[in-house]
Amino acid sequence: MPFAQSGSVRIYYESHGDGPAVLFVHGAGGNHAAWWQQTAYFRSAYRVITMDLRGFGKSDGVTDGPDSLDFPGDLGSVLDHAGISQVTLVGQSIGAVAALRFAVLRPQCVKAVILAHSLGGISDEHLSPLVAADRAQAEKIPVLDRLLTQHFQVAQPAKTFLFQQLGTFNQATMRDLRNLNATGPKIDELVKLGLKVCFLAGEGDVVLRPPTVRAAHERLPGSALTIVPSAPHSMYWETPELFNTSVQQFLQQIHGAP
């Protein structure tokens, strides 16, 4: 599979299937392989692109830790190298921040942005305190329990182990990322650009709680919202059938029935 050049850094990506392009952007503990359950599901009707942000998976590392402000350039390099002029972005957690920042920089390339378990770094005086309160409560919980339910950990020990192992293929960790909390786009800016934003949340997410996501949806005119009952922060991994169905419904709204 190919590498794209983002400045001095090589960015690894994969392309599977044909149809409207959908780029999946992983979170802090993931890489391109995190989307195995989505790639298999969507590649029959869409061109599924998965990638490794700099410092993750097979992409080049960065000596002093990746600057998250460089992530949008990584997305752009992949799309340009793959010859994709129009794309729907699906970002998970910090991947959603990268996706929304890219959409603001190159809105003409983006059909829509699906923000999974994240507000994509939206800068808003009403939302920021809600996000901070959710984060403060989440930090009281062991990291694995924030991401996967205890029921899943007991019932699916092999998939839980694989989930943990996935991060060992990354050079970067969450604490290595710079400028992750840099000021993001304002709601007025998203509206002015005409960006289609879809919020996908899990009712059981303890990292970003549903009331916070609902508040973002209510403040962003024209946005879409799906809150999946009982789903955790890592819905894409623990309950992929619910995640995939929800994303599919968004994609049908965006592209029409495949």
C-alpha positions as CSV (number, residue, x, y, z in Angstrom):
1,M,0.0,0.0,0.0
2,P,1.2,3.5,-0.8
3,F,2.8,6.4,1.2
4,A,1.9,10.0,0.7
5,Q,4.4,12.8,1.4
6,S,3.3,15.4,3.9
7,G,6.2,17.9,4.1
8,S,9.2,15.8,5.2
9,V,7.0,13.0,6.7
10,R,5.7,9.9,4.9
11,I,2.1,9.1,5.6
12,Y,0.9,5.6,5.2
13,Y,-2.6,4.9,3.8
14,E,-4.8,2.1,2.3
15,S,-7.6,2.2,-0.2
16,H,-10.2,-0.5,-0.5
17,G,-13.3,-0.7,-2.7
18,D,-14.9,1.7,-5.2
19,G,-17.6,4.3,-5.0
20,P,-17.9,7.6,-3.1
21,A,-14.7,8.2,-1.0
22,V,-14.9,7.9,2.7
23,L,-11.7,8.6,4.8
24,F,-11.6,7.2,8.3
25,V,-9.3,9.0,10.8
26,H,-8.2,7.1,13.9
27,G,-8.0,8.3,17.5
28,A,-5.0,8.5,19.8
29,G,-4.7,4.8,20.6
30,G,-5.4,3.6,17.0
31,N,-4.0,3.6,13.5
32,H,-5.3,2.5,10.1
33,A,-5.9,-1.1,11.4
34,A,-8.4,0.1,14.0
35,W,-11.0,0.4,11.2
36,W,-10.9,-3.3,10.3
37,Q,-14.6,-3.8,11.1
38,Q,-15.5,-0.7,9.1
39,T,-13.4,-1.4,6.1
40,A,-14.9,-4.9,5.6
41,Y,-18.4,-3.4,6.0
42,F,-18.2,-0.4,3.7
43,R,-15.8,-1.4,0.9
44,S,-18.5,-3.0,-1.2
45,A,-20.2,0.3,-1.8
46,Y,-17.6,3.0,-1.0
47,R,-14.0,3.7,-1.6
48,V,-12.7,3.3,2.0
49,I,-9.5,5.1,2.8
50,T,-7.7,4.4,6.1
51,M,-4.5,6.1,7.1
52,D,-1.9,6.6,9.9
53,L,-1.4,10.1,11.2
54,R,2.2,11.1,11.6
55,G,3.7,9.2,14.6
56,F,1.2,6.4,14.3
57,G,1.2,3.0,12.7
58,K,3.4,2.8,9.6
59,S,3.7,6.6,9.1
60,D,7.0,8.3,10.0
61,G,7.5,9.4,13.5
62,V,8.4,12.9,14.7
63,T,11.3,13.4,17.0
64,D,9.7,15.9,19.4
65,G,6.2,14.4,19.1
66,P,3.6,15.1,16.5
67,D,2.1,18.6,16.3
68,S,-1.6,18.0,15.9
69,L,-1.8,21.2,13.7
70,D,0.1,19.2,11.1
71,F,-2.6,16.4,11.0
72,P,-4.8,18.2,8.5
73,G,-1.9,18.4,6.1
74,D,-1.5,14.6,6.5
75,L,-5.1,14.1,5.4
76,G,-4.6,16.4,2.5
77,S,-1.5,14.6,1.3
78,V,-3.3,11.3,1.4
79,L,-6.3,12.6,-0.6
80,D,-4.1,14.3,-3.1
81,H,-1.9,11.2,-3.6
82,A,-5.0,9.0,-3.9
83,G,-6.5,11.3,-6.5
84,I,-9.6,12.1,-4.5
85,S,-11.3,15.4,-5.0
86,Q,-14.4,14.9,-2.9
87,V,-14.6,13.0,0.3
88,T,-16.7,12.3,3.4
89,L,-14.5,12.3,6.6
90,V,-15.2,10.1,9.6
91,G,-13.1,11.0,12.6
92,Q,-12.9,9.2,15.9
93,S,-12.0,11.2,19.0
94,I,-8.8,13.2,18.1
95,G,-9.2,12.0,14.5
96,A,-12.4,14.1,14.5
97,V,-10.4,17.2,15.4
98,A,-8.0,16.6,12.5
99,A,-10.9,16.0,10.1
100,L,-12.8,19.1,11.0
101,R,-9.7,21.3,10.8
102,F,-9.0,19.9,7.3
103,A,-12.6,20.6,6.3
104,V,-12.2,24.2,7.3
105,L,-8.9,24.5,5.4
106,R,-10.3,22.8,2.2
107,P,-14.1,22.9,2.3
108,Q,-14.4,22.4,-1.4
109,C,-13.0,18.9,-1.0
110,V,-15.4,17.8,1.8
111,K,-18.9,16.5,1.3
112,A,-19.4,16.1,5.0
113,V,-17.7,15.5,8.3
114,I,-18.9,12.8,10.7
115,L,-17.6,13.5,14.2
116,A,-17.6,10.3,16.2
117,H,-17.5,10.8,20.0
118,S,-16.0,14.3,19.6
119,L,-17.0,17.9,18.9
120,G,-14.0,18.1,16.5
121,G,-12.4,20.9,18.6
122,I,-15.2,23.4,17.9
123,S,-14.5,26.6,19.8
124,D,-17.6,27.9,21.6
125,E,-18.0,29.6,24.9
126,H,-21.1,27.6,25.8
127,L,-19.7,24.2,24.7
128,S,-16.1,24.4,26.1
129,P,-17.2,24.3,29.8
130,L,-19.3,21.2,29.1
131,V,-16.4,19.4,27.4
132,A,-14.1,20.3,30.2
133,A,-16.5,19.0,32.8
134,D,-16.9,15.7,30.9
135,R,-13.2,15.4,30.7
136,A,-12.7,16.0,34.4
137,Q,-15.2,13.3,35.3
138,A,-13.6,10.8,32.8
139,E,-10.2,11.3,34.2
140,K,-11.4,9.7,37.5
141,I,-12.0,6.5,35.6
142,P,-9.3,4.0,34.5
143,V,-8.3,4.6,30.9
144,L,-9.5,1.3,29.5
145,D,-12.8,1.6,31.3
146,R,-13.3,5.0,29.6
147,L,-13.0,3.4,26.2
148,L,-14.6,0.0,26.6
149,T,-17.4,-1.2,28.9
150,Q,-16.4,-3.6,31.7
151,H,-19.0,-6.0,30.3
152,F,-17.2,-6.1,27.0
153,Q,-13.8,-6.6,28.6
154,V,-15.1,-9.7,30.4
155,A,-17.2,-11.1,27.6
156,Q,-14.6,-10.4,24.8
157,P,-11.1,-10.7,26.3
158,A,-9.4,-11.5,23.0
159,K,-10.9,-8.3,21.3
160,T,-10.0,-6.3,24.4
161,F,-6.4,-7.6,24.3
162,L,-6.2,-6.7,20.5
163,F,-7.6,-3.2,21.3
164,Q,-4.8,-2.7,23.8
165,Q,-2.1,-4.2,21.5
166,L,-3.1,-1.9,18.6
167,G,-1.5,1.1,20.3
168,T,1.9,-0.6,20.7
169,F,2.4,-0.2,16.9
170,N,2.4,3.6,17.4
171,Q,5.4,5.8,18.2
172,A,3.2,8.6,19.6
173,T,0.9,8.5,22.6
174,M,-1.7,11.0,23.7
175,R,0.7,12.8,25.9
176,D,3.2,13.3,23.0
177,L,0.7,15.3,20.9
178,R,1.3,19.0,20.8
179,N,-1.4,21.7,20.2
180,L,-4.2,19.2,20.5
181,N,-6.3,21.8,22.4
182,A,-5.4,24.7,20.1
183,T,-8.3,26.9,19.2
184,G,-10.6,25.2,16.7
185,P,-13.2,26.6,14.3
186,K,-16.1,28.7,15.6
187,I,-19.7,27.7,14.8
188,D,-20.2,30.9,12.7
189,E,-17.2,29.8,10.6
190,L,-18.6,26.4,10.0
191,V,-22.0,27.8,9.0
192,K,-20.4,30.4,6.7
193,L,-18.4,27.6,4.9
194,G,-21.5,25.6,4.5
195,L,-19.9,22.5,6.0
196,K,-22.2,19.5,6.7
197,V,-21.4,18.2,10.1
198,C,-22.8,15.0,11.6
199,F,-22.5,14.2,15.3
200,L,-22.3,10.5,16.3
201,A,-22.4,9.8,20.0
202,G,-22.9,6.8,22.3
203,E,-25.4,7.0,25.1
204,G,-22.8,5.2,27.3
205,D,-19.8,7.4,26.4
206,V,-18.2,8.6,29.6
207,V,-15.5,10.7,27.8
208,L,-17.9,13.0,25.9
209,R,-21.4,12.6,27.4
210,P,-24.5,12.8,25.2
211,P,-25.9,16.0,26.6
212,T,-22.7,17.8,25.5
213,V,-23.0,16.4,22.0
214,R,-26.7,17.3,21.9
215,A,-25.8,20.9,22.9
216,A,-23.3,21.1,20.1
217,H,-25.9,19.9,17.6
218,E,-28.5,22.4,18.8
219,R,-25.9,25.2,18.5
220,L,-24.8,24.3,15.0
221,P,-27.6,25.0,12.4
222,G,-28.0,22.3,9.8
223,S,-26.0,19.6,11.7
224,A,-27.2,16.0,12.1
225,L,-27.2,14.0,15.3
226,T,-27.4,10.3,16.2
227,I,-27.1,9.1,19.8
228,V,-26.8,5.3,19.9
229,P,-28.3,3.6,23.0
230,S,-25.8,2.0,25.4
231,A,-22.8,2.5,23.1
232,P,-19.5,3.4,24.6
233,H,-16.7,5.8,23.5
234,S,-15.1,3.2,21.3
235,M,-18.3,2.2,19.6
236,Y,-16.5,1.5,16.4
237,W,-14.7,-1.4,18.1
238,E,-17.1,-2.7,20.8
239,T,-20.4,-2.5,18.9
240,P,-19.3,-2.1,15.3
241,E,-22.7,-3.1,13.9
242,L,-24.3,-0.1,15.6
243,F,-21.5,2.2,14.6
244,N,-21.6,1.0,11.0
245,T,-25.3,1.3,10.7
246,S,-25.3,4.8,12.0
247,V,-22.5,5.9,9.7
248,Q,-24.3,4.2,6.8
249,Q,-27.4,6.2,7.5
250,F,-25.4,9.4,7.4
251,L,-23.7,8.4,4.2
252,Q,-27.1,7.7,2.6
253,Q,-28.2,11.2,3.6
254,I,-25.0,12.6,2.1
255,H,-24.6,10.5,-1.1
256,G,-28.0,8.8,-1.5
257,A,-28.5,5.1,-1.5
258,P,-25.5,3.2,-2.9
